[in-house]
Amino acid sequence: MRLVIARCSVDYIGRLTAHLPMATRLLLVKADGSVSIHADDRAYKPLNWMSPPCTLRDDLVDGSGTWTVTNKAGEQLVITIEAVEHDHSQELGADPGLQKDGVEAELQRLLALHVETFGAGWSLVRREYPTAIGPVDLLCRDASGAVVAVEIKRRGEIDGVEQLTRYLELLNRDPLLAPVKGVFAAQEIKPQARVLAADRGIDCVTVDYAVLKGTDDPTQRLF
């Protein structure tokens, strides 16, 4: 990972255009090739970014110049750097990935046993389907035979949708699987996560843990 603090402006050139005026920002370059630009007041969310696969051309001379980041679609982030205040690279090594809590692990197990929760005719291909960036919770096929990647959370938030998006980008590069659709499943899904999922073409499914465990029968409820 490379972390650069620099006074810079940023121009995105692609399906639309966007401009960030000159200011001091954090530029983050990860080992997967992704580049993101961060301010000091946006929590974890970047101001702009380019997802892999992409290439970075570094034209800095004596701490000023441009970075040009280009993805496979030809979209570009042009980062004009006026001055570099800090530039550090650090190898992080292999990450073991997010460890699910007990409820999430049990939800995954139960949904693997009851994939018909997502629709009639669904079948399970594999739990913890391996990818280069971590395992997909469930890889399934729907009634039409299409491949579906399912990400399971206890509470569905934006970061879970982002995680599933990364899995889908990778899985859809495999001609034996593509096209791969996505389903985001959780006991509770935040409105912002639903909006982002809809924008990414990902379906959301709210699951009832008690019903899956067999400790609740919704047909016996009064309301």
FENUR-V362861 format. One record per run of one state. SS is the DSSP state (A for helix, B for strand, O for the rest). FROM is the first residue (numbers start at 0). LEN is the number of residues. If there is no record, write none. Layout:
BEGIN
ss=[SS,SS]
from=[FROM,FROM]
len=[LEN,LEN]
END
This chain:
BEGIN
ss=[O,B,O,B,O,B,O,B,O,B,O,B,O,B,O,B,O,A,O,A,O,B,O,B,O,B,O,A,O,B,O,A,O,B,O,A,O,A,O]
from=[0,1,13,16,29,34,38,47,50,53,58,60,61,63,71,75,89,101,113,114,118,122,129,135,141,146,156,157,171,179,189,190,199,202,206,208,213,217,220]
len=[1,12,3,13,5,4,9,3,3,5,2,1,2,8,4,14,12,12,1,4,4,7,6,6,5,10,1,14,8,10,1,9,3,4,2,5,4,3,3]
END
